[in-house]
Amino acid sequence: MSPDNTHSNDVSDAAQKPSRRRFLRSAAAAAAVTAAPLAHAQQQAATPAAAPPPATAPTLPVKLTINGHPYELQVEARTTLLDALREYAELTGTKKGCDRGQCGACTVIVSGRRINSCLTLAVMHDGEAITTVEGLAPDGDTLAPIQKAFIEKDAFQCGYCTPGQLCSATALIAEYRAGDASAVTADVRFRPAQLSDDEIRERMSGNICRCGAYPNIVAAVKAVASGNA
C-alpha cells in the first residue's frame, strides 16, 4: 500500500470518529435541552393557582321577640338560634356548651316550650317569642322566684350551666302546673299531687351540671313548685 493511501485512510477515519471533547459537548447540550421543559413543568406545578375569594353567604331577615323586645336580625340561613342570640342580638347569658344538644346549657323558652337553641336554626323561629335567662326576672331589680331559690339553696357552683338550668326549671314548673306528665308519673291521666324528687330529676334530666349540684337544684325547683320560695 502506498504512503499516500495510508494517509488518506487516517484522515477519513478521523473524520468519521468524533473526538471525546465533541462527544461530551453534544451530550451536555442534549441533556440541557431535555431538562429545560421538565424544570419549567415542575416550576409551574410548584406554584399553585390563586384560589378565588370565598363567596359571601346571603343573609335573611328574621324577626324575633326576645324577652319582650322586638329584634330584626340579618342572619345566614345556617345560623343557629343560639348563635343568633349570642352573636347577633348580643344576649350572651345563653351559653354554648357541647353545641350538640347534649348538655342543656343553651336551653331557652320558645313560645312557652323549652328547647336546646343549638339544635335549631334562627330562621325557623321567625315571628316567635323567646325567653332567655336575661328575661326571667320581671324587671331589672327583682329576681324571679327560681333565681332566688337557686341562690338560697346554693344550686350552682361554677355557674356555666345555670342559665340553661334556670330556663329549664321555669318551663318545668309551668308544664307541671299545666298538667303535663313525665316518664316517671305513676298515672299519666292525672297530674302528680306534688313534684317529687324523682319527678324533678326526670324533668330536668336534659340539663347537665358537671359540678354535681343536682341535690341543691332539685331542692330549689321543689321549693318554687310548692310555693315555698
QUIHU-V724004 format. One record per residue. N is the residue number from 1. RES is the residue in three letters. SS is DSSP state (a for helix, b for strand, c for the rest). PSI is psi in degrees with one decimal (999 if undefined). NEAR is the number of other ideal C-beta (glycine too) atoms within 12 Angstrom. Layout:
n = [N N]
res = [RES RES]
ss = [SS SS]
psi = [PSI PSI]
near = [NEAR NEAR]
This chain:
n = [1 2 3 4 5 6 7 8 9 10 11 12 13 14 15 16 17 18 19 20 21 22 23 24 25 26 27 28 29 30 31 32 33 34 35 36 37 38 39 40 41 42 43 44 45 46 47 48 49 50 51 52 53 54 55 56 57 58 59 60 61 62 63 64 65 66 67 68 69 70 71 72 73 74 75 76 77 78 79 80 81 82 83 84 85 86 87 88 89 90 91 92 93 94 95 96 97 98 99 100 101 102 103 104 105 106 107 108 109 110 111 112 113 114 115 116 117 118 119 120 121 122 123 124 125 126 127 128 129 130 131 132 133 134 135 136 137 138 139 140 141 142 143 144 145 146 147 148 149 150 151 152 153 154 155 156 157 158 159 160 161 162 163 164 165 166 167 168 169 170 171 172 173 174 175 176 177 178 179 180 181 182 183 184 185 186 187 188 189 190 191 192 193 194 195 196 197 198 199 200 201 202 203 204 205 206 207 208 209 210 211 212 213 214 215 216 217 218 219 220 221 222 223 224 225 226 227 228 229]
res = [MET SER PRO ASP ASN THR HIS SER ASN ASP VAL SER ASP ALA ALA GLN LYS PRO SER ARG ARG ARG PHE LEU ARG SER ALA ALA ALA ALA ALA ALA VAL THR ALA ALA PRO LEU ALA HIS ALA GLN GLN GLN ALA ALA THR PRO ALA ALA ALA PRO PRO PRO ALA THR ALA PRO THR LEU PRO VAL LYS LEU THR ILE ASN GLY HIS PRO TYR GLU LEU GLN VAL GLU ALA ARG THR THR LEU LEU ASP ALA LEU ARG GLU TYR ALA GLU LEU THR GLY THR LYS LYS GLY CYS ASP ARG GLY GLN CYS GLY ALA CYS THR VAL ILE VAL SER GLY ARG ARG ILE ASN SER CYS LEU THR LEU ALA VAL MET HIS ASP GLY GLU ALA ILE THR THR VAL GLU GLY LEU ALA PRO ASP GLY ASP THR LEU ALA PRO ILE GLN LYS ALA PHE ILE GLU LYS ASP ALA PHE GLN CYS GLY TYR CYS THR PRO GLY GLN LEU CYS SER ALA THR ALA LEU ILE ALA GLU TYR ARG ALA GLY ASP ALA SER ALA VAL THR ALA ASP VAL ARG PHE ARG PRO ALA GLN LEU SER ASP ASP GLU ILE ARG GLU ARG MET SER GLY ASN ILE CYS ARG CYS GLY ALA TYR PRO ASN ILE VAL ALA ALA VAL LYS ALA VAL ALA SER GLY ASN ALA]
ss = [c c a a a a a a a a a a a a a a c c c a a a a a a a a a a a a a a a a a a a a a a a a a a a c c c c c c c c c c c c b b b b b b b b c c b b b b b b b b c c c b a a a a a a a a c c c c c c c c c c c c c c c c c c b b b b c c b b b b a a a c b a a a a c c c b b b c a a a c c c c c c c c c a a a a a a a a c c c c c c c c c a a a a a a a a a a a a a a a a c c c c c c c c c c c c c c c c c c c a a a a a a a c c c c c c c c c c a a a a a a a a a a a a c c c c]
psi = [137.3 152.8 -35.2 -40.8 -36.0 -45.4 -37.1 -39.5 -38.4 -42.0 -40.8 -40.7 -38.6 -36.0 -33.1 -23.6 109.5 152.3 161.1 -38.4 -42.0 -37.9 -45.2 -38.7 -43.2 -41.0 -40.6 -40.5 -40.9 -39.8 -40.0 -41.1 -37.0 -38.2 -26.3 -49.5 -36.1 -44.1 -38.9 -40.6 -41.2 -37.7 -39.8 -39.9 -32.3 -18.3 102.2 149.2 143.6 126.7 141.9 148.4 141.4 140.2 140.0 126.8 137.0 151.5 158.2 146.1 135.0 123.3 123.4 147.3 107.6 118.1 36.8 -0.2 138.3 139.1 137.7 111.0 148.0 107.3 156.9 154.3 -26.2 -0.8 126.5 160.9 -36.8 -48.7 -33.6 -40.9 -44.6 -46.8 -30.1 -46.9 -10.9 35.7 92.0 7.7 -36.8 125.4 148.5 110.9 -91.4 -24.7 23.7 10.1 21.5 -22.1 -24.3 2.3 -23.4 13.9 130.0 171.1 119.4 116.1 42.0 -5.2 138.6 136.0 161.8 113.1 -12.2 -13.3 6.9 153.2 146.6 -38.0 -17.7 -10.8 23.9 127.4 -0.1 162.8 131.6 136.3 124.0 179.5 -28.3 -19.8 6.8 -36.1 138.0 -28.9 179.3 -15.0 -19.2 128.6 152.7 154.3 -40.3 -33.4 -42.3 -41.9 -37.9 -37.3 -46.7 -36.3 2.7 51.6 27.9 158.2 -79.9 -29.3 -2.5 -37.9 -8.7 -42.2 -43.5 -38.2 -43.3 -44.1 -41.2 -41.5 -38.6 -46.8 -35.8 -47.6 -39.9 -39.8 -42.1 -44.9 -24.6 -4.5 10.0 137.4 170.4 -178.0 -17.9 4.9 128.4 -42.3 108.2 -9.5 -15.8 143.7 138.8 147.1 -32.3 162.9 106.7 169.7 -39.5 -41.2 -44.9 -43.7 -43.9 -44.0 -20.5 9.9 -16.3 -2.3 117.8 134.9 106.1 -17.4 -17.1 35.3 26.4 -45.5 -38.3 -31.9 -44.4 -43.0 -38.9 -45.4 -41.7 -38.3 -41.2 -42.4 -32.9 -2.5 16.9 15.4 999]
near = [9 8 9 10 11 12 13 14 15 15 13 12 12 13 12 10 12 14 12 10 10 14 13 13 14 15 15 14 14 13 14 14 13 13 14 14 12 14 15 13 12 12 11 12 11 10 10 7 8 6 7 6 6 6 8 7 12 13 18 21 19 32 23 36 23 35 27 17 17 16 29 20 30 20 32 22 18 17 30 32 41 42 29 43 42 31 20 26 34 16 30 18 32 46 34 29 29 22 19 16 24 20 28 42 37 45 46 48 37 34 18 18 25 35 33 33 46 31 25 28 22 40 26 24 31 25 18 27 23 42 38 40 40 28 31 38 22 16 12 11 7 11 20 27 27 38 30 21 33 37 20 19 27 17 36 30 18 15 22 26 38 37 40 44 50 47 45 43 48 39 33 39 35 24 29 30 18 13 15 24 20 25 14 19 23 15 12 13 9 11 20 27 13 20 35 21 21 19 30 36 24 24 36 43 23 31 42 29 34 21 19 14 27 25 19 27 39 32 28 40 43 32 27 34 33 22 13 17 24]
